[in-house]
Amino acid sequence: MEPLLAVLSASVLLVAAIAAVGSLLPSCATEDTHRPPDEPFTIEQAHRVMQRHRPCRAVACPRKQAAFRTLVASGRVVPDSRADGYCR
């Protein structure tokens, strides 16, 4: 019975640790964080937005889409030639 209790305790601690780490990760939870920018992004701002909005899809997040377009226009990102609508 003790080995089972030890495994169960270790599992509970592991789940708690994963939950704690997950709560520290940045999230794109609010609608306001996804709106397009009022002014065009600089290249540095676009890089930061792309990092913060990693979980978002560019087709669903206007902010990430604006950042992506900035990086494409600057030549920092070269989209796959099969991607529709992303020409310089």
VOMIPA-382143 format. One record per residue: residue number from 1; residue in three letters; x, y, z of N, C-alpha, C in turn. Coordinates in Angstrom, 3 decimals, always signed. Example, Ala and Ser with C-alpha at 12.3 -4.5 7.8 and 13.67 -1.06 7.14 Angstrom:
residues 2
1,ALA,+13.190,-5.690,+7.800,+12.300,-4.500,+7.800,+13.200,-3.300,+7.800
2,SER,+12.850,-2.250,+7.080,+13.670,-1.060,+7.140,+12.900,+0.030,+7.870
This chain:
residues 88
1,MET,+0.815,-1.189,+0.000,+0.000,+0.000,+0.000,+0.863,+1.259,+0.000
2,GLU,+2.009,+1.239,+0.679,+2.869,+2.419,+0.743,+3.433,+2.816,-0.624
3,PRO,+3.848,+1.889,-1.494,+4.324,+2.305,-2.820,+3.224,+3.002,-3.627
4,LEU,+1.999,+2.531,-3.496,+0.884,+3.154,-4.204,+0.655,+4.573,-3.689
5,LEU,+0.738,+4.745,-2.392,+0.569,+6.066,-1.790,+1.689,+7.006,-2.226
6,ALA,+2.900,+6.503,-2.338,+4.032,+7.324,-2.781,+3.853,+7.766,-4.231
7,VAL,+3.386,+6.859,-5.090,+3.150,+7.198,-6.489,+2.030,+8.225,-6.604
8,LEU,+0.979,+8.042,-5.838,-0.147,+8.969,-5.853,+0.294,+10.355,-5.372
9,SER,+1.081,+10.401,-4.320,+1.583,+11.682,-3.803,+2.476,+12.374,-4.827
10,ALA,+3.337,+11.630,-5.475,+4.214,+12.201,-6.494,+3.395,+12.730,-7.672
11,SER,+2.343,+12.022,-8.037,+1.482,+12.468,-9.136,+0.776,+13.770,-8.790
12,VAL,+0.292,+13.881,-7.575,-0.375,+15.104,-7.135,+0.609,+16.273,-7.145
13,LEU,+1.808,+16.059,-6.683,+2.821,+17.116,-6.691,+3.179,+17.530,-8.117
14,LEU,+3.270,+16.579,-9.016,+3.573,+16.880,-10.413,+2.469,+17.717,-11.051
15,VAL,+1.225,+17.364,-10.821,+0.098,+18.130,-11.361,+0.095,+19.540,-10.781
16,ALA,+0.366,+19.675,-9.505,+0.419,+20.996,-8.866,+1.540,+21.840,-9.462
17,ALA,+2.683,+21.229,-9.718,+3.810,+21.965,-10.310,+3.483,+22.418,-11.727
18,ILE,+2.844,+21.562,-12.503,+2.460,+21.932,-13.870,+1.452,+23.074,-13.842
19,ALA,+0.493,+23.021,-12.941,-0.496,+24.093,-12.819,+0.165,+25.410,-12.415
20,ALA,+1.131,+25.353,-11.522,+1.823,+26.564,-11.085,+2.611,+27.187,-12.225
21,VAL,+3.301,+26.379,-12.991,+4.068,+26.889,-14.125,+3.123,+27.455,-15.187
22,GLY,+2.019,+26.780,-15.444,+1.044,+27.244,-16.422,+0.446,+28.584,-16.065
23,SER,+0.271,+28.840,-14.773,-0.300,+30.118,-14.354,+0.690,+31.272,-14.528
24,LEU,+1.967,+30.975,-14.638,+2.973,+32.008,-14.824,+3.197,+32.374,-16.283
25,LEU,+2.745,+31.521,-17.203,+2.945,+31.775,-18.620,+2.034,+32.896,-19.089
26,PRO,+2.508,+33.725,-20.030,+1.649,+34.791,-20.539,+0.493,+34.192,-21.325
27,SER,-0.625,+34.866,-21.266,-1.780,+34.371,-22.008,-2.386,+35.490,-22.829
28,CYS,-3.129,+35.114,-23.809,-3.842,+36.062,-24.667,-5.313,+35.989,-24.299
29,ALA,-5.623,+36.167,-23.027,-6.966,+35.902,-22.544,-7.971,+37.001,-22.857
30,THR,-7.557,+38.245,-22.875,-8.537,+39.308,-23.054,-8.691,+39.676,-24.514
31,GLU,-9.897,+40.054,-24.853,-10.220,+40.429,-26.232,-9.403,+41.644,-26.666
32,ASP,-9.161,+42.562,-25.736,-8.464,+43.808,-26.048,-7.038,+43.567,-26.535
33,THR,-6.414,+42.502,-26.084,-5.027,+42.251,-26.480,-4.913,+41.761,-27.914
34,HIS,-6.036,+41.434,-28.538,-6.014,+40.917,-29.899,-6.364,+41.965,-30.956
35,ARG,-6.766,+43.153,-30.524,-7.188,+44.147,-31.515,-5.985,+44.647,-32.307
36,PRO,-6.229,+45.095,-33.538,-5.112,+45.575,-34.356,-4.518,+46.853,-33.769
37,PRO,-3.290,+47.163,-34.073,-2.651,+48.356,-33.507,-3.243,+49.632,-34.112
38,ASP,-3.169,+50.728,-33.337,-3.624,+52.029,-33.833,-2.654,+52.584,-34.863
39,GLU,-1.379,+52.297,-34.662,-0.327,+52.723,-35.596,+0.463,+51.492,-36.009
40,PRO,+1.082,+51.520,-37.194,+1.867,+50.343,-37.619,+2.966,+50.007,-36.609
41,PHE,+3.228,+48.721,-36.474,+4.280,+48.262,-35.573,+5.653,+48.590,-36.136
42,THR,+6.605,+48.835,-35.230,+8.006,+48.841,-35.629,+8.423,+47.375,-35.724
43,ILE,+9.583,+47.122,-36.266,+10.053,+45.736,-36.375,+10.216,+45.113,-34.994
44,GLU,+10.755,+45.876,-34.050,+10.953,+45.351,-32.692,+9.616,+45.042,-32.025
45,GLN,+8.636,+45.937,-32.188,+7.316,+45.693,-31.615,+6.682,+44.451,-32.244
46,ALA,+6.840,+44.311,-33.547,+6.270,+43.159,-34.241,+6.867,+41.856,-33.718
47,HIS,+8.167,+41.850,-33.460,+8.806,+40.647,-32.906,+8.206,+40.313,-31.539
48,ARG,+8.031,+41.325,-30.691,+7.465,+41.088,-29.356,+6.034,+40.566,-29.447
49,VAL,+5.240,+41.154,-30.341,+3.852,+40.707,-30.497,+3.816,+39.255,-30.965
50,MET,+4.665,+38.911,-31.909,+4.696,+37.529,-32.400,+5.054,+36.564,-31.266
51,GLN,+5.951,+36.966,-30.381,+6.324,+36.112,-29.262,+5.179,+35.985,-28.258
52,ARG,+4.533,+37.103,-27.939,+3.448,+37.075,-26.951,+2.211,+36.362,-27.471
53,HIS,+2.008,+36.368,-28.764,+0.810,+35.783,-29.352,+1.108,+34.452,-30.055
54,ARG,+2.135,+33.762,-29.572,+2.482,+32.460,-30.159,+1.313,+31.499,-30.243
55,PRO,+0.472,+31.413,-29.200,-0.636,+30.452,-29.291,-1.723,+30.864,-30.294
56,CYS,-1.745,+32.126,-30.679,-2.798,+32.619,-31.574,-2.511,+32.242,-33.022
57,ARG,-3.573,+32.113,-33.785,-3.435,+31.932,-35.226,-3.564,+33.302,-35.866
58,ALA,-2.723,+33.620,-36.818,-2.734,+34.942,-37.448,-4.065,+35.238,-38.130
59,VAL,-4.737,+34.225,-38.619,-6.026,+34.460,-39.285,-7.114,+34.832,-38.285
60,ALA,-6.924,+34.508,-37.011,-7.928,+34.788,-35.986,-7.549,+35.939,-35.071
61,CYS,-6.310,+36.401,-35.114,-5.822,+37.444,-34.205,-5.315,+38.626,-35.034
62,PRO,-6.089,+39.717,-35.108,-5.672,+40.862,-35.914,-4.330,+41.465,-35.483
63,ARG,-4.015,+41.379,-34.200,-2.749,+41.938,-33.712,-1.567,+41.121,-34.241
64,LYS,-1.671,+39.800,-34.169,-0.606,+38.943,-34.687,-0.507,+39.085,-36.202
65,GLN,-1.638,+39.221,-36.866,-1.635,+39.386,-38.317,-0.906,+40.675,-38.714
66,ALA,-1.149,+41.769,-37.971,-0.463,+43.028,-38.266,+1.039,+42.903,-38.031
67,ALA,+1.417,+42.206,-36.965,+2.836,+41.997,-36.676,+3.489,+41.144,-37.763
68,PHE,+2.799,+40.111,-38.186,+3.321,+39.232,-39.229,+3.528,+40.010,-40.529
69,ARG,+2.543,+40.823,-40.885,+2.661,+41.613,-42.116,+3.823,+42.599,-42.038
70,THR,+4.051,+43.172,-40.863,+5.189,+44.082,-40.680,+6.498,+43.345,-40.918
71,LEU,+6.609,+42.145,-40.366,+7.843,+41.371,-40.523,+8.033,+40.892,-41.959
72,VAL,+6.945,+40.579,-42.638,+7.044,+40.188,-44.045,+7.486,+41.384,-44.875
73,ALA,+6.866,+42.553,-44.641,+7.197,+43.762,-45.404,+8.650,+44.182,-45.207
74,SER,+9.187,+43.916,-44.008,+10.572,+44.297,-43.728,+11.575,+43.263,-44.230
75,GLY,+11.081,+42.114,-44.672,+11.968,+41.059,-45.137,+12.493,+40.170,-44.027
76,ARG,+12.023,+40.384,-42.790,+12.477,+39.567,-41.658,+11.851,+38.179,-41.672
77,VAL,+10.671,+38.076,-42.285,+9.979,+36.799,-42.407,+9.676,+36.593,-43.882
78,VAL,+9.960,+35.401,-44.358,+9.633,+35.054,-45.740,+8.614,+33.926,-45.667
79,PRO,+7.343,+34.232,-45.978,+6.324,+33.183,-45.872,+6.508,+32.110,-46.929
80,ASP,+5.974,+30.966,-46.643,+5.982,+29.861,-47.589,+5.319,+30.325,-48.882
81,SER,+5.879,+29.977,-50.001,+5.355,+30.428,-51.287,+3.947,+29.901,-51.547
82,ARG,+3.541,+28.879,-50.807,+2.192,+28.334,-50.974,+1.151,+29.097,-50.173
83,ALA,+1.582,+30.022,-49.296,+0.644,+30.782,-48.474,-0.068,+31.831,-49.331
84,ASP,-1.366,+31.866,-49.235,-2.155,+32.821,-50.022,-2.153,+34.193,-49.364
85,GLY,-2.041,+35.228,-50.170,-2.223,+36.591,-49.684,-1.075,+37.210,-48.924
86,TYR,+0.090,+36.616,-48.902,+1.221,+37.187,-48.172,+2.352,+37.501,-49.117
87,CYS,+2.126,+38.432,-50.002,+3.168,+38.887,-50.919,+3.739,+40.192,-50.388
88,ARG,+4.997,+40.443,-50.693,+5.604,+41.704,-50.270,+5.093,+42.842,-51.073
